[in-house]
């Protein structure tokens, strides 16, 4: 099977595993409820399925290698966001350590599963047929689109659409870091700790009832907050594209054509 088709087949499999594998107890009523109750089986099973696929298909280009030397500095902007989140958590009061441990375990599994699917299989599969920019944009938009499925838990479509837009911008950042750092490990950790911060900060927030419109400020503020990260991701992708062009070997020179008007030697 060609790698782009195989990548989309794995995406369907990944979605089915996340949708059909059930957790313990009754269905969760919110995302916070889902990730604070117990360790989730869905991302664990999805990651295992993708790991088996990588072995069976002998898939290359997933990024499981050490980051390039000197590239950790590229995390400066998301690092500032994480520092701000940690400060807000400290000011508002951290949750019990047991709750943090459950959230962290779930988000590490989610980070591994989603990064392996999107910045691993999907992007590398698309690169077999597409150049960097189309593959990057398709990967990031699909990453955002699957977050619309959160409506099954929240029951609030507009909130799920807002999460989708935010995830698309975050996806640009994660893929830019993945390409510039040459490794998927930093983005797995960044993805996990980003989600932990959001979930801990929002653990006491009351989601709007299904069908109730969101205030305009609640729709605009998250987008404006994440916009610098999305723009930074685009810059990283631009640098990755330039780096790729610079690493591409130059075509061999054309053989010199004889001059018919030159005097014989």
C-alpha positions in Angstrom: 0.0 0.0 0.0 1.3 3.5 -0.8 2.3 5.4 2.2 -0.2 8.3 1.8 -3.1 5.8 1.6 -1.6 3.8 4.5 -1.4 6.9 6.6 -5.1 7.8 6.0 -6.0 4.1 6.7 -4.2 4.4 10.0 -5.9 7.7 10.8 -9.3 5.9 10.4 -8.1 3.1 12.6 -6.9 5.6 15.2 -10.2 7.4 15.2 -12.1 4.1 15.6 -9.9 3.0 18.5 -10.5 6.3 20.3 -14.2 6.2 19.6 -15.0 2.6 20.4 -12.7 1.7 23.3 -14.6 2.5 26.4 -13.3 3.6 29.8 -14.5 2.4 33.2 -17.8 3.6 34.7 -20.5 5.8 33.1 -19.8 8.0 30.1 -17.9 11.2 31.0 -19.9 14.5 31.0 -16.9 16.7 30.2 -13.2 16.5 29.2 -12.1 17.2 32.7 -14.3 14.4 34.0 -12.8 12.0 31.4 -9.2 12.7 32.2 -9.4 13.0 36.0 -11.4 9.8 36.7 -8.8 7.2 35.8 -6.1 6.4 33.3 -7.7 6.4 29.9 -7.5 3.2 27.8 -8.2 4.9 24.5 -4.9 6.7 23.9 -3.0 3.8 25.3 -4.7 1.3 22.9 -4.3 3.8 20.0 -0.6 4.2 20.6 -0.1 0.5 20.8 -1.9 0.0 17.5 0.2 2.6 15.9 3.4 1.1 17.3 2.4 -2.3 15.9 1.7 -0.7 12.5 5.2 1.0 12.5 6.8 -2.4 13.1 4.7 -4.3 10.6 5.0 -1.7 7.9 8.6 -0.9 8.7 7.7 2.8 8.6 10.5 5.3 8.5 10.5 9.0 9.2 8.5 9.0 12.5 11.2 11.1 14.3 12.1 8.8 17.2 15.6 10.1 17.5 17.6 12.6 19.6 16.9 16.3 18.9 19.5 18.1 16.9 22.2 19.8 19.0 21.3 23.4 19.8 17.6 23.2 18.9 16.2 23.2 22.4 16.3 27.0 22.3 13.5 26.9 19.8 11.1 26.0 22.7 11.5 29.5 24.1 8.0 30.8 23.1 6.0 27.8 24.2 8.2 27.6 27.3 7.0 31.1 28.2 3.4 30.0 27.8 4.0 27.0 30.0 5.7 29.3 32.6 2.7 31.6 32.6 0.4 28.6 33.0 2.4 27.3 35.9 2.4 30.7 37.6 -1.4 30.9 37.3 -1.8 27.4 38.7 0.5 28.4 41.7 -1.6 31.6 42.3 -5.0 29.9 42.1 -3.9 26.8 44.1 -2.6 23.6 42.7 -4.8 20.5 42.7 -4.0 17.4 44.9 -0.9 15.5 43.7 -3.0 12.4 43.0 -5.2 14.3 40.6 -2.1 15.8 38.9 -0.6 12.3 38.5 -3.7 11.0 36.8 -3.9 14.0 34.4 -0.2 13.8 33.6 -0.4 10.0 32.9 -3.4 10.6 30.6 -1.8 13.5 28.8 1.4 11.7 28.2 -0.6 8.9 26.5 -2.6 11.4 24.5 0.6 13.3 23.5 2.3 10.1 22.4 -0.8 8.8 20.5 -1.6 12.1 18.7 1.9 13.0 17.8 2.7 9.6 16.5 -0.5 9.7 14.4 -0.2 13.2 13.0 3.4 14.5 13.2 4.6 10.9 12.6 2.5 8.7 10.3 0.3 11.3 8.6 3.0 13.9 7.8 5.7 11.5 6.7 3.1 9.6 4.6 2.0 12.8 2.9 5.6 13.9 2.2 5.9 10.9 -0.2 3.6 12.8 -2.6 3.6 16.4 -1.5 6.1 19.1 -0.7 6.5 20.5 2.8 3.9 23.2 2.8 0.9 21.2 1.5 1.8 18.3 3.7 2.2 20.6 6.8 -1.1 22.4 6.2 -3.1 19.3 5.6 -1.7 17.6 8.7 -2.4 20.6 10.9 -5.9 21.1 9.6 -6.8 17.4 10.0 -5.3 17.6 13.6 -7.7 20.5 14.2 -10.6 18.8 12.6 -10.6 15.7 14.8 -11.0 18.0 17.8 -14.5 18.7 16.6 -15.3 15.2 17.8 -15.1 16.5 21.4 -18.7 17.5 20.8 -19.5 13.9 21.7 -18.3 14.6 25.2 -19.2 18.2 25.7 -22.4 18.3 23.7 -21.4 21.9 22.7 -20.6 22.2 18.9 -19.4 25.8 19.0 -17.0 25.0 21.8 -15.7 22.0 19.8 -15.2 24.2 16.8 -13.3 26.7 18.9 -11.1 23.9 20.1 -10.6 22.8 16.5 -9.3 26.2 15.5 -7.0 26.3 18.5 -5.7 22.8 17.8 -4.9 23.8 14.2 -2.7 26.6 15.4 -1.1 24.4 18.0 -0.6 21.8 15.3 1.4 24.2 13.2 3.7 24.9 16.2 4.2 21.2 17.0 5.0 20.3 13.4 7.4 23.2 13.0 9.2 22.2 16.2 9.2 18.5 15.0 10.9 19.4 11.7 13.4 22.0 13.1 14.4 19.9 16.0 14.5 16.7 14.0 12.8 14.7 16.7 9.3 13.8 17.8 10.2 13.5 21.5 10.2 17.2 22.4 6.7 17.8 20.8 5.3 14.8 22.7 6.4 16.3 26.0 5.3 19.8 25.0 1.9 18.5 23.9 1.5 16.6 27.1 2.4 19.5 29.5 0.4 22.0 27.4 -2.7 19.8 27.9 -1.9 19.3 31.6 -1.7 23.1 32.2 -5.0 23.7 30.4 -6.9 21.0 32.2 -5.5 21.9 35.7 -6.4 25.6 35.1 -9.9 24.7 33.8 -10.7 22.0 36.4 -13.2 24.1 38.2 -14.6 25.9 35.2 -18.3 25.1 34.4 -18.8 24.5 30.6 -21.8 26.2 29.0 -24.9 24.1 28.6 -25.4 22.5 25.2 -27.1 24.9 22.8 -26.3 28.0 24.8 -24.3 30.5 22.7 -20.8 31.4 23.8 -20.0 35.0 24.5 -18.1 36.7 21.8 -15.2 37.4 24.2 -15.0 33.7 25.1 -14.7 32.9 21.3 -12.1 35.6 20.4 -9.8 35.5 23.5 -8.5 31.9 23.1 -7.7 32.5 19.4 -5.8 35.8 20.1 -4.0 34.0 23.0 -2.8 31.2 20.7 -2.2 33.3 17.6 1.5 34.0 18.4 2.1 30.3 18.7 0.5 29.7 15.4 2.6 32.4 13.7 5.7 31.1 15.4 4.9 27.6 14.0 4.6 29.1 10.5 8.0 30.7 10.9 9.5 27.4 12.0 7.9 25.7 9.0 9.3 28.4 6.7 12.8 27.8 8.2 12.4 24.1 7.8 11.5 24.5 4.1 14.5 26.8 3.5 16.7 24.3 5.3 15.3 21.5 3.1 16.0 23.5 -0.1 19.5 24.2 1.1 20.2 20.6 1.8 19.0 19.4 -1.6 21.9 18.7 -3.9 22.3 21.0 -6.8 21.5 19.5 -10.3 24.6 18.5 -12.3 25.7 21.1 -14.8 24.6 20.7 -18.4 27.2 19.5 -20.7 28.8 22.3 -22.7 27.5 22.6 -26.2 30.1 22.9 -29.0 30.2 26.2 -30.8 29.7 25.5 -34.5 31.3 28.9 -35.4 34.5 28.2 -33.5 37.6 27.6 -35.7 38.9 24.0 -35.8 41.7 23.2 -33.5 
